[in-house]
Amino acid sequence: MAYIYLDNAATTPMATSVVDVMHDQMANNFGNASATNYFGRQARKVLDESRHTIAQSINAKDSEIVFTSGGTESDNTAVVETALSRQKLGKHIITTAIEHEAILKPMAYLESLGFEITYLKPNERGEVTAQQVKEALRDDTILVSIMYGNNEVGSMNPIKEIGEVVKDSNAFFHTDAVQAFGMEDIDVKAEHIDMLSTSAHKINGPKFIGFLYINDKIHIPSFIKGGDQETKRRAGTENVPAIAGFAQAVKLIIPEVKRERQARYFGFKQKIQEVLTQEKIEFGVNGPNDSKALNHVMNLYLPGIDRGVLLTRLDLEGFAISGGSACTAGSLEPSHVLIAMFGEDSPKIQDSVRISFGKDNTEEDVVKLAKKIAEIVRDLTN
């Protein structure tokens, strides 16, 4: 059976050149980047070059890139360390109800410590506004954390406008860009972003490596305690092969490539809807259904079709999609994103699935998927 992978918002296959770069580093460059001998200097050279490549991709300084184990660590560091180190200035934080669990669970932890969290409610497109942030800001607000783009419905927030609102306040502005990095052109200076989280495995890079951008003008303690790596901002020996692989993945996503992929993915979304319409299947799209979105993510509502049954049937037929965030979909719990958008009583909560496209997908793939969905829906409703 030929399997078709359409769960790229969960993770992406590593690009061939990324694998080649990592293999070369693992085979030939085993030194510790903190060591001063020849082998350490060789590793440090790769580390520095990779940091420069990645910094340029978001218009940051090399010194503002801190390598981490991935998006979760980056998010936790930004949220928890900002709160604990700035609590004398205030204990109020602003975020949204549709953040990834890597933000929401640290927020819940901080609430248990006495911090007050304001959770902004999104509209039915899955977006919040700069006006909502402005109205929620207080003198004791120390952090605003708003995701760049949503991993379940593909909605995007007006990060530059929010940055304009926050920049003159007492708060630091953090954005979880794990799903948007590699899809959108991000400029941390123009968008007034103080901290930004990413993960390499969302852009055809390796797992267990990411970075946290931290503006040079702000200072937060290291979340991981230990050695003085990453200029004392993240303890632990740097994973040079993975970092080199991350930099190679970044090199592959020049602005022209990002624009081409977004246009192609939008076409895939339209093609799925076209096929389902032709097949006379009732459906809806949760979140943005226009090009002003992360177009590699499509959240499809199929009234009356249990997502667990649909996912199982599709998997048996060779199609990989998901019920929502890969971090919670294993249990098929109700999506907190869809609940925030539509309310906990909406049928969309249980009858929706996520399709997410990647660089290797073709129009033939999505047509096959749409026709198979139509076949299964007819089978389940007849």
Summary of the structure (lengths in Angstrom):
residues: 382
radius of gyration: 21.2
end to end distance: 26.9
largest distance: 71.3
contacts: 1334
relative contact order: 0.17
helix: 43%
strand: 14%
